[in-house]
Amino acid sequence: MNSTVKKLKHVIVGISAAMLVMGICLILWPGISTVVICRIVAAVLMILGIIKTVLYFYRNRWGIPNYLERSSGILDIIISLILLIHPEDAILILPIVLGILILINSVFVVHIAVQMKSIGLGNWIYLLILGILGIAAGLFLALNPFTGAKTLTILLGAALVLEGLENLCVVRYLRKLWERHAPIEGSYVDLDV
């Protein structure tokens, strides 16, 4: 596996683990400052946006471009900048924005599950279920942004846990895809017969 792809895989796994931990913390301690939440979400979105954009170019080289992922990566970067620059104001729209981002990412996850099924990779159903749950969580956050603060924080935590799980499943899928389609490394001997 290409060393850059390996590094990106490790970064995605790390960020996914951070999302899981952050989500669990929000579920357990919903009284955390909203500005702190906003800045943490902004940092995670920035890193994810950069990774999604870089992965788009690698996947494009493998012959499987995904324009939704590139658009999602750029959108993540833009939203993270807004959240970092104006966290106090952005917190009012954070549930809607995160709901839309989770919705977009979950649609992408459902698309990957369908691709997995079409090329014969196993366990696609788990990714499909996570994607559908993500779509439901994204819609709920986007359509109910003014639910009570504690309830919203708990829902945000649950959505982050779900996103972390989705990202880990996508990394696993990409590893399987890479193993299936990566060129075989080694030396070749040309035999003249």
Accessible surface in RSA format (square Angstrom, percent):
REM  Atomic radii and reference values for relative SASA: ProtOr
REM  Chains: A
REM  Algorithm: Lee & Richards
REM  Probe-radius: 1.40
REM  Slices: 20
REM RES _ NUM      All-atoms   Total-Side   Main-Chain    Non-polar    All polar
REM                ABS   REL    ABS   REL    ABS   REL    ABS   REL    ABS   REL
RES MET A   1    56.84  29.4  18.43  12.2  38.41  91.5  17.44  14.8  39.39  52.2
RES ASN A   2    49.60  34.2  37.19  35.9  12.41  29.9  17.90  43.1  31.69  30.6
RES SER A   3    71.03  60.0  64.44  86.0   6.59  15.2  39.69  84.5  31.33  43.9
RES THR A   4    53.28  37.9  53.14  53.9   0.14   0.3  26.14  35.1  27.14  41.0
RES VAL A   5    12.41   8.2  12.09  10.9   0.32   0.8  12.09  10.5   0.32   0.9
RES LYS A   6    95.99  46.8  95.99  58.9   0.00   0.0  42.44  38.2  53.55  57.0
RES LYS A   7   138.63  67.6 136.11  83.5   2.53   6.0  84.85  76.4  53.78  57.3
RES LEU A   8    22.39  12.5  22.30  16.0   0.09   0.2  22.37  15.7   0.02   0.0
RES LYS A   9    53.44  26.1  50.15  30.8   3.30   7.9  19.54  17.6  33.90  36.1
RES HIS A  10   114.26  62.4 105.15  73.1   9.11  23.3  71.20  73.4  43.06  50.1
RES VAL A  11    65.57  43.1  58.24  52.7   7.34  17.7  64.95  56.4   0.62   1.7
RES ILE A  12    15.28   8.7  15.28  11.4   0.00   0.0  15.28  11.0   0.00   0.0
RES VAL A  13    57.17  37.6  57.17  51.8   0.00   0.0  57.17  49.7   0.00   0.0
RES GLY A  14    39.52  48.7   0.00   N/A  39.52  48.7  33.33  91.5   6.19  13.9
RES ILE A  15    16.27   9.3  14.62  10.9   1.65   4.0  15.67  11.3   0.60   1.6
RES SER A  16     0.00   0.0   0.00   0.0   0.00   0.0   0.00   0.0   0.00   0.0
RES ALA A  17    45.29  41.6  44.51  68.7   0.78   1.8  45.19  63.6   0.09   0.3
RES ALA A  18    49.05  45.1  39.75  61.3   9.31  21.2  46.28  65.2   2.78   7.4
RES MET A  19     6.45   3.3   6.45   4.3   0.00   0.0   6.45   5.5   0.00   0.0
RES LEU A  20    34.75  19.4  34.75  24.9   0.00   0.0  34.75  24.4   0.00   0.0
RES VAL A  21    93.22  61.3  92.06  83.3   1.16   2.8  93.10  80.9   0.11   0.3
RES MET A  22    22.13  11.5  18.35  12.1   3.78   9.0  19.83  16.9   2.30   3.0
RES GLY A  23     0.00   0.0   0.00   N/A   0.00   0.0   0.00   0.0   0.00   0.0
RES ILE A  24    85.23  48.5  85.08  63.4   0.15   0.4  85.23  61.4   0.00   0.0
RES CYS A  25    37.75  28.6  37.75  42.1   0.00   0.0   7.79  19.7  29.96  32.3
RES LEU A  26     3.55   2.0   3.55   2.5   0.00   0.0   3.55   2.5   0.00   0.0
RES ILE A  27    64.57  36.7  55.84  41.6   8.73  21.0  55.84  40.2   8.73  23.7
RES LEU A  28   107.80  60.0  85.07  60.9  22.73  57.1  87.57  61.5  20.23  54.4
RES TRP A  29   149.18  59.9 146.20  70.8   2.99   7.0 120.79  64.4  28.39  46.1
RES PRO A  30    25.75  18.8  20.91  19.1   4.84  17.6  20.91  17.3   4.84  30.1
RES GLY A  31    65.03  80.2   0.00   N/A  65.03  80.2  33.62  92.3  31.41  70.3
RES ILE A  32    58.67  33.4  45.20  33.7  13.46  32.4  52.89  38.1   5.78  15.7
RES SER A  33    58.65  49.6  42.66  56.9  15.99  36.8  40.44  86.1  18.21  25.5
RES THR A  34    63.85  45.4  61.06  61.9   2.80   6.7  41.35  55.5  22.50  34.0
RES VAL A  35    38.09  25.1  38.09  34.5   0.00   0.0  38.09  33.1   0.00   0.0
RES VAL A  36    70.68  46.5  68.50  62.0   2.17   5.2  70.61  61.4   0.06   0.2
RES ILE A  37     7.21   4.1   6.28   4.7   0.92   2.2   7.21   5.2   0.00   0.0
RES CYS A  38     0.00   0.0   0.00   0.0   0.00   0.0   0.00   0.0   0.00   0.0
RES ARG A  39   117.51  49.3 115.01  58.6   2.50   5.9  39.19  53.6  78.32  47.5
RES ILE A  40    72.76  41.4  69.51  51.8   3.24   7.8  72.72  52.4   0.04   0.1
RES VAL A  41     2.95   1.9   2.59   2.3   0.37   0.9   2.94   2.6   0.02   0.0
RES ALA A  42     0.00   0.0   0.00   0.0   0.00   0.0   0.00   0.0   0.00   0.0
RES ALA A  43    46.44  42.7  42.95  66.3   3.49   7.9  46.26  65.1   0.18   0.5
RES VAL A  44    19.46  12.8  19.21  17.4   0.25   0.6  19.43  16.9   0.03   0.1
RES LEU A  45    14.29   8.0  14.29  10.2   0.00   0.0  14.29  10.0   0.00   0.0
RES MET A  46    40.79  21.1  40.79  27.0   0.00   0.0  34.09  29.0   6.70   8.9
RES ILE A  47    76.70  43.6  75.93  56.6   0.77   1.9  76.67  55.2   0.03   0.1
RES LEU A  48    11.61   6.5  11.61   8.3   0.00   0.0  11.61   8.2   0.00   0.0
RES GLY A  49     0.00   0.0   0.00   N/A   0.00   0.0   0.00   0.0   0.00   0.0
RES ILE A  50    86.86  49.4  85.63  63.8   1.23   3.0  86.78  62.5   0.08   0.2
RES ILE A  51     7.30   4.2   7.19   5.4   0.11   0.3   7.30   5.3   0.00   0.0
RES LYS A  52    20.65  10.1  20.65  12.7   0.00   0.0  13.51  12.2   7.14   7.6
RES THR A  53    28.62  20.4  28.62  29.0   0.00   0.0  28.62  38.4   0.00   0.0
RES VAL A  54    53.05  34.9  51.58  46.7   1.48   3.6  53.03  46.1   0.02   0.1
RES LEU A  55     8.63   4.8   8.63   6.2   0.00   0.0   8.63   6.1   0.00   0.0
RES TYR A  56     9.59   4.5   9.34   5.3   0.25   0.6   1.85   1.4   7.74   9.5
RES PHE A  57   114.11  57.1 112.33  69.6   1.78   4.6 112.69  68.3   1.42   4.1
RES TYR A  58    31.84  14.9  31.61  18.0   0.24   0.6  13.48  10.1  18.37  22.6
RES ARG A  59     7.87   3.3   7.87   4.0   0.00   0.0   5.78   7.9   2.09   1.3
RES ASN A  60    65.44  45.1  53.84  52.0  11.61  27.9   1.74   4.2  63.71  61.6
RES ARG A  61   167.09  70.2 130.12  66.3  36.97  88.0  63.88  87.3 103.21  62.6
RES TRP A  62    70.88  28.4  37.77  18.3  33.11  77.7  41.68  22.2  29.20  47.4
RES GLY A  63    56.68  69.9   0.00   N/A  56.68  69.9  32.12  88.1  24.56  55.0
RES ILE A  64    58.33  33.2  51.60  38.4   6.73  16.2  55.72  40.1   2.61   7.1
RES PRO A  65    52.15  38.0  32.78  29.9  19.37  70.4  32.78  27.1  19.37 120.4
RES ASN A  66    17.38  12.0  13.67  13.2   3.70   8.9   8.89  21.4   8.48   8.2
RES TYR A  67   123.48  57.7 120.63  68.6   2.86   7.4  87.48  65.7  36.01  44.4
RES LEU A  68    67.71  37.7  59.83  42.8   7.88  19.8  63.76  44.8   3.95  10.6
RES GLU A  69     5.91   3.4   5.37   4.1   0.55   1.3   1.02   2.0   4.89   4.0
RES ARG A  70    81.13  34.1  81.13  41.4   0.00   0.0  10.25  14.0  70.88  43.0
RES SER A  71    59.52  50.3  51.88  69.2   7.64  17.6  33.19  70.7  26.33  36.9
RES SER A  72     3.81   3.2   2.35   3.1   1.46   3.4   3.18   6.8   0.63   0.9
RES GLY A  73     0.00   0.0   0.00   N/A   0.00   0.0   0.00   0.0   0.00   0.0
RES ILE A  74    79.93  45.5  79.83  59.5   0.10   0.2  79.93  57.6   0.00   0.0
RES LEU A  75    58.82  32.8  57.38  41.1   1.43   3.6  58.50  41.1   0.32   0.9
RES ASP A  76     2.20   1.5   2.20   2.2   0.00   0.0   0.00   0.0   2.20   2.2
RES ILE A  77    41.79  23.8  41.79  31.1   0.00   0.0  41.79  30.1   0.00   0.0
RES ILE A  78    86.34  49.1  85.80  63.9   0.54   1.3  86.10  62.0   0.24   0.7
RES ILE A  79    19.79  11.3  19.79  14.7   0.00   0.0  19.79  14.3   0.00   0.0
RES SER A  80     0.00   0.0   0.00   0.0   0.00   0.0   0.00   0.0   0.00   0.0
RES LEU A  81    80.00  44.6  80.00  57.2   0.00   0.0  80.00  56.2   0.00   0.0
RES ILE A  82    82.67  47.0  81.61  60.8   1.06   2.6  82.62  59.5   0.05   0.1
RES LEU A  83     1.87   1.0   1.87   1.3   0.00   0.0   1.87   1.3   0.00   0.0
RES LEU A  84    73.77  41.1  59.45  42.5  14.33  36.0  59.63  41.9  14.14  38.1
RES ILE A  85   117.41  66.8  92.08  68.6  25.33  61.0  97.81  70.4  19.59  53.2
RES HIS A  86    97.24  53.1  94.87  65.9   2.36   6.0  63.80  65.7  33.44  38.9
RES PRO A  87     4.10   3.0   4.10   3.7   0.00   0.0   4.10   3.4   0.00   0.0
RES GLU A  88   106.09  60.9  95.72  72.4  10.37  24.7  53.22 102.9  52.87  43.2
RES ASP A  89    97.42  68.2  91.31  90.9   6.11  14.5  26.88  63.3  70.54  70.4
RES ALA A  90     3.93   3.6   0.28   0.4   3.65   8.3   3.93   5.5   0.00   0.0
RES ILE A  91    37.10  21.1  30.20  22.5   6.90  16.6  30.20  21.7   6.90  18.7
RES LEU A  92   121.52  67.7 115.12  82.4   6.40  16.1 118.43  83.2   3.09   8.3
RES ILE A  93    84.17  47.9  84.17  62.7   0.00   0.0  84.17  60.6   0.00   0.0
RES LEU A  94     5.04   2.8   5.04   3.6   0.00   0.0   5.04   3.5   0.00   0.0
RES PRO A  95     8.98   6.5   6.81   6.2   2.17   7.9   8.98   7.4   0.00   0.0
RES ILE A  96    55.24  31.4  55.24  41.2   0.00   0.0  55.24  39.8   0.00   0.0
RES VAL A  97    21.92  14.4  20.48  18.5   1.44   3.5  21.86  19.0   0.06   0.2
RES LEU A  98     6.33   3.5   6.33   4.5   0.00   0.0   6.33   4.4   0.00   0.0
RES GLY A  99     0.00   0.0   0.00   N/A   0.00   0.0   0.00   0.0   0.00   0.0
RES ILE A 100    75.12  42.7  75.12  56.0   0.00   0.0  75.12  54.1   0.00   0.0
RES LEU A 101     9.30   5.2   7.07   5.1   2.24   5.6   7.34   5.2   1.96   5.3
RES ILE A 102     7.17   4.1   6.58   4.9   0.59   1.4   7.16   5.2   0.02   0.0
RES LEU A 103    44.19  24.6  44.19  31.6   0.00   0.0  44.19  31.0   0.00   0.0
RES ILE A 104    41.34  23.5  38.89  29.0   2.45   5.9  41.34  29.8   0.00   0.0
RES ASN A 105     6.31   4.4   6.15   5.9   0.16   0.4   2.30   5.5   4.01   3.9
RES SER A 106     0.00   0.0   0.00   0.0   0.00   0.0   0.00   0.0   0.00   0.0
RES VAL A 107    66.99  44.1  66.11  59.8   0.89   2.1  66.33  57.6   0.67   1.8
RES PHE A 108     8.53   4.3   8.53   5.3   0.00   0.0   8.53   5.2   0.00   0.0
RES VAL A 109     0.45   0.3   0.45   0.4   0.00   0.0   0.45   0.4   0.00   0.0
RES VAL A 110    32.74  21.5  32.74  29.6   0.00   0.0  32.74  28.4   0.00   0.0
RES HIS A 111    82.71  45.2  78.58  54.6   4.13  10.6  51.76  53.3  30.95  36.0
RES ILE A 112     3.40   1.9   3.40   2.5   0.00   0.0   3.40   2.4   0.00   0.0
RES ALA A 113     0.03   0.0   0.03   0.1   0.00   0.0   0.03   0.0   0.00   0.0
RES VAL A 114    87.64  57.7  85.95  77.8   1.69   4.1  87.06  75.6   0.58   1.6
RES GLN A 115    57.93  32.4  56.98  41.6   0.95   2.3  20.43  43.5  37.50  28.4
RES MET A 116     9.24   4.8   9.24   6.1   0.00   0.0   9.24   7.9   0.00   0.0
RES LYS A 117   121.26  59.2 108.01  66.3  13.25  31.6  55.61  50.1  65.65  69.9
RES SER A 118    89.60  75.7  48.42  64.6  41.18  94.9  47.71 101.6  41.89  58.7
RES ILE A 119    66.07  37.6  48.24  35.9  17.83  43.0  56.21  40.5   9.86  26.8
RES GLY A 120    58.01  71.5   0.00   N/A  58.01  71.5  33.63  92.3  24.38  54.6
RES LEU A 121    14.43   8.0  11.22   8.0   3.21   8.1  12.24   8.6   2.19   5.9
RES GLY A 122    41.82  51.6   0.00   N/A  41.82  51.6  33.64  92.3   8.18  18.3
RES ASN A 123    64.25  44.3  50.87  49.2  13.38  32.2   5.90  14.2  58.35  56.4
RES TRP A 124    65.50  26.3  65.50  31.7   0.00   0.0  43.51  23.2  22.00  35.7
RES ILE A 125    74.60  42.5  74.59  55.6   0.02   0.0  74.59  53.7   0.02   0.0
RES TYR A 126   134.52  62.8 131.99  75.1   2.53   6.6  85.31  64.1  49.21  60.7
RES LEU A 127     3.41   1.9   3.06   2.2   0.35   0.9   3.06   2.1   0.35   0.9
RES LEU A 128    35.49  19.8  35.49  25.4   0.00   0.0  35.49  24.9   0.00   0.0
RES ILE A 129    86.42  49.2  85.41  63.6   1.01   2.4  86.27  62.1   0.16   0.4
RES LEU A 130    26.59  14.8  26.59  19.0   0.00   0.0  26.59  18.7   0.00   0.0
RES GLY A 131     0.00   0.0   0.00   N/A   0.00   0.0   0.00   0.0   0.00   0.0
RES ILE A 132    95.51  54.3  94.92  70.7   0.59   1.4  94.92  68.4   0.59   1.6
RES LEU A 133    92.70  51.6  90.17  64.5   2.53   6.4  90.23  63.4   2.47   6.7
RES GLY A 134     0.00   0.0   0.00   N/A   0.00   0.0   0.00   0.0   0.00   0.0
RES ILE A 135    44.76  25.5  44.76  33.3   0.00   0.0  44.76  32.2   0.00   0.0
RES ALA A 136    56.80  52.2  47.78  73.7   9.02  20.5  52.61  74.1   4.18  11.1
RES ALA A 137    27.33  25.1  17.80  27.5   9.53  21.7  26.38  37.1   0.96   2.5
RES GLY A 138     0.00   0.0   0.00   N/A   0.00   0.0   0.00   0.0   0.00   0.0
RES LEU A 139    75.00  41.8  74.95  53.6   0.04   0.1  75.00  52.7   0.00   0.0
RES PHE A 140    87.57  43.8  82.59  51.2   4.98  13.0  87.09  52.8   0.48   1.4
RES LEU A 141     2.71   1.5   2.71   1.9   0.00   0.0   2.71   1.9   0.00   0.0
RES ALA A 142    18.36  16.9   9.34  14.4   9.01  20.5   9.34  13.2   9.01  23.9
RES LEU A 143   130.84  72.9 106.73  76.4  24.10  60.6 109.21  76.7  21.63  58.2
RES ASN A 144    57.92  39.9  52.18  50.4   5.75  13.8  10.74  25.8  47.18  45.6
RES PRO A 145    18.75  13.7  15.26  13.9   3.49  12.7  15.26  12.6   3.49  21.7
RES PHE A 146   163.13  81.6 130.67  80.9  32.46  84.5 136.55  82.8  26.58  76.1
RES THR A 147    46.53  33.1  29.19  29.6  17.33  41.3  33.54  45.1  12.98  19.6
RES GLY A 148    45.22  55.8   0.00   N/A  45.22  55.8  36.70 100.7   8.52  19.1
RES ALA A 149    74.86  68.8  60.17  92.9  14.69  33.4  65.15  91.7   9.71  25.7
RES LYS A 150   134.53  65.6 131.48  80.7   3.05   7.3  75.76  68.2  58.76  62.6
RES THR A 151    66.25  47.1  63.82  64.7   2.42   5.8  32.91  44.2  33.34  50.4
RES LEU A 152    29.82  16.6  29.82  21.3   0.00   0.0  29.82  20.9   0.00   0.0
RES THR A 153    10.89   7.7   9.44   9.6   1.45   3.4   1.45   1.9   9.44  14.3
RES ILE A 154    69.38  39.5  69.38  51.7   0.00   0.0  69.38  50.0   0.00   0.0
RES LEU A 155    53.04  29.5  50.50  36.1   2.54   6.4  50.50  35.5   2.54   6.8
RES LEU A 156    10.34   5.8  10.34   7.4   0.00   0.0  10.34   7.3   0.00   0.0
RES GLY A 157     0.00   0.0   0.00   N/A   0.00   0.0   0.00   0.0   0.00   0.0
RES ALA A 158    45.63  42.0  39.47  60.9   6.15  14.0  41.26  58.1   4.36  11.6
RES ALA A 159     1.86   1.7   0.53   0.8   1.33   3.0   1.30   1.8   0.55   1.5
RES LEU A 160     8.81   4.9   8.81   6.3   0.00   0.0   8.81   6.2   0.00   0.0
RES VAL A 161    32.15  21.2  32.15  29.1   0.00   0.0  32.15  27.9   0.00   0.0
RES LEU A 162    22.65  12.6  21.90  15.7   0.75   1.9  22.59  15.9   0.06   0.2
RES GLU A 163    11.39   6.5  11.39   8.6   0.00   0.0   2.73   5.3   8.66   7.1
RES GLY A 164     0.00   0.0   0.00   N/A   0.00   0.0   0.00   0.0   0.00   0.0
RES LEU A 165    72.22  40.2  72.03  51.5   0.20   0.5  72.03  50.6   0.20   0.5
RES GLU A 166     0.00   0.0   0.00   0.0   0.00   0.0   0.00   0.0   0.00   0.0
RES ASN A 167    13.52   9.3  12.59  12.2   0.93   2.2   2.15   5.2  11.37  11.0
RES LEU A 168    54.89  30.6  48.79  34.9   6.09  15.3  49.04  34.4   5.84  15.7
RES CYS A 169    38.41  29.1  33.23  37.1   5.18  12.2   6.40  16.2  32.01  34.5
RES VAL A 170    12.48   8.2  12.48  11.3   0.00   0.0  12.48  10.8   0.00   0.0
RES VAL A 171    13.40   8.8  12.34  11.2   1.07   2.6  12.82  11.1   0.58   1.6
RES ARG A 172   108.70  45.6 107.04  54.6   1.66   3.9  36.93  50.5  71.77  43.5
RES TYR A 173     9.48   4.4   8.14   4.6   1.34   3.5   4.17   3.1   5.31   6.5
RES LEU A 174    20.04  11.2  18.82  13.5   1.22   3.1  19.12  13.4   0.93   2.5
RES ARG A 175    88.30  37.1  85.54  43.6   2.76   6.6  18.90  25.8  69.39  42.1
RES LYS A 176    44.99  21.9  41.87  25.7   3.11   7.4  29.35  26.4  15.64  16.7
RES LEU A 177     8.13   4.5   8.12   5.8   0.01   0.0   8.12   5.7   0.01   0.0
RES TRP A 178    31.25  12.5  28.92  14.0   2.33   5.5  28.22  15.0   3.03   4.9
RES GLU A 179   114.12  65.5  84.65  64.0  29.47  70.2  41.14  79.6  72.98  59.6
RES ARG A 180   118.09  49.6  84.64  43.1  33.45  79.6  39.95  54.6  78.14  47.4
RES HIS A 181   114.73  62.7  86.31  60.0  28.42  72.7  66.21  68.2  48.52  56.5
RES ALA A 182    27.42  25.2  10.79  16.7  16.63  37.8  13.15  18.5  14.28  37.8
RES PRO A 183   107.82  78.6  89.65  81.7  18.17  66.0 101.42  83.7   6.40  39.8
RES ILE A 184   143.06  81.4 127.41  94.9  15.66  37.7 132.75  95.6  10.32  28.0
RES GLU A 185   141.89  81.5 113.07  85.5  28.82  68.6  56.38 109.1  85.51  69.8
RES GLY A 186    62.20  76.7   0.00   N/A  62.20  76.7  37.61 103.2  24.59  55.1
RES SER A 187   111.24  94.0  77.15 103.0  34.09  78.5  49.30 105.0  61.93  86.8
RES TYR A 188   167.22  78.1 135.34  77.0  31.88  82.9 125.47  94.3  41.75  51.5
RES VAL A 189   123.24  81.1  96.29  87.2  26.95  64.9  99.33  86.3  23.91  64.9
RES ASP A 190   130.60  91.5 101.02 100.5  29.58  69.9  42.11  99.1  88.49  88.2
RES LEU A 191   136.33  75.9 115.45  82.6  20.88  52.5 116.90  82.1  19.43  52.3
RES ASP A 192   141.27  99.0 105.11 104.6  36.16  85.5  39.26  92.4 102.00 101.7
RES VAL A 193   187.12 123.1 113.73 103.0  73.39 176.8 139.94 121.6  47.18 128.0
END  Absolute sums over single chains surface
CHAIN  1 A    10134.7       8658.2       1476.5       7353.3       2781.4
END  Absolute sums over all chains
TOTAL         10134.7       8658.2       1476.5       7353.3       2781.4
